[in-house]
């Protein structure tokens, strides 16, 4: 039992003697700091002198280093836990005799067995117990102890990503917190993210309170009967802290059932309305326009009171454009607003809002950084386990500002994100076919990265609508899959060099080694009538002549798509098989009638009922909401868990 706190079993009262309630109370940590890391390229021209951000960083390493330095305990909670660098660090900590506790989200625990199973095997072999938000205990001997009925709201996302180091130590100087926007996956360090290391015993203690509510106790073994997730958690005992002289507010979501917890949405909205004086800027994986945060940003910028800048993940931006959402409309780029879709290497996964970052103010007004796991959505406010930090500090906000301006520069096409290194001498045996034009090859461990066929243009897979595609695109995809099956792949440029990289992909010649022969994939796709020659990007002169001749031959002999030359380039209805292959996981809040009908037990009538309910009552937030649809009960919900997501899908 730590000497600096008492925790009641009911969680109704939690006291921390180390919590700072006022700026004048002496800090309990003798050394305190906040360090921030970014994986994208920042624009250091906006840095204060001596305040350049830690950009283009290996985002996993700070967490691994913290776990390796722990002397007493490690408490990790992760929405999606895959990255084996962290897995091995956790196992090594347990073997050193430390107490290691792990909490995960049940929906994402086994959604990708190839990536997750090595993690669970490693943790079990090290004697580590893990726990999920349904109340299931995963014992080291392989047993899974489940409750007769899952904990409430387990269909919502347990969306946390944080780690507390040495909570078992009796010295407040030993406590560290790692947190931020990044999931502990292989793609997490390549998605655009920010992470923080905070050395402050008060903030670490607040996160520990949140952790212990979910674990059910401060003990070694989770207590499912006392475990609380989602709406059943109470507020932590202290929301306002000071790291040296820097004020930091700490909040956890979602809102509880009695609405007695501070609302993240309300607090952020208050700051936008009452605190911001000059500018607001956000990086958003998702940002719903009909939530108070967005309404406040739009209202104040629309009145000309503040400048508003934002960059949104392109997948969500495309969705907003399709639905006519204000974020993707001309008024979002007019006057004092500039909202753009991101152009990052993968997902723009940040969830960050900056207030008055551009304008350096005197001491009486400080710039603010708001960041954490909290997406700007109703689900984050009302259903998902979330955490957020509000940091009042000009220098930290300036570091986030540098990161923001780097993302904005890439969104404008002025600069480009770092991307995985391709070795032209390497034969890669882990890859997957995305469509007839692209192969995703693992240049880094478990990080598939797209390569486009240089000099060859296959029919596009999608024509801007979920139910349409270009003629022969499905056949081209199957041909590319057949040509590469069982092979190792090598990618080279026009003359054997590293190929050109544009628009978040390589454009190269792909060679397939089958052991007894090597095949040029680009050549065969054109020669057999599944692609046309195209002129984009620098090409080998001999290949240009050969590809043109192969196309002429395929046309002359009516091979592949040239059997119906009048259809080449035409848009057609997507077949059910291809449609379904690209469908899941399905966002229940944007799914069309046809998409919904592919779900188990959901026919035309029930699909229309779902759409009608959605239009009348707003978005579904979790599986409990979905059970309100007549005919959808617990048995159907179990069938849907791996197929349905609610608004956000991360990796």
Order of alpha helices (4+ residues) and beta strands (2+ residues): beta-beta-beta-alpha-beta-alpha-beta-alpha-alpha-beta-beta-beta-beta-beta-beta-alpha-beta-beta-alpha-beta-alpha-beta-alpha-beta-beta-beta-alpha-beta-alpha-beta-beta-beta-beta-beta-alpha-beta-beta-beta-beta-alpha-beta-alpha-beta-alpha-beta-alpha-alpha-alpha-alpha-beta
